Amino acid sequence: MVVIRLARQGAVHRPKYRVTVADRRFASTGRFIEVVGYYNPFARGTEKALDLKMDRIDEWIKKGAQPTKRVKSLMKKAQESK
């Protein structure tokens, strides 16, 4: 099954996340199919906190990919900010 989930990156106590499309069997920070955005919960100044490629996410959902709860909430947040 294909899922849309967060993959943690960044330094200690300064996480950044990539929103990835991956097979559920692989580790969350391991092999992925495509990067469809990123999320920075500690964005400062001119840094973007959230950037999602909604067209690509919608396409993957149409193909059967399941977003996690956190990704669903980020998608909702991205829709509200537009």
Secondary structure, DSSP 8 states (H G I E B T S, - for coil): -EEEEEEEEEETTEEEEEEEEEETTS-TTS--SEEEEEE-TT--TT--SEEE-HHHHHHHHHTT-EE-HHHHHHHHHHHHH-
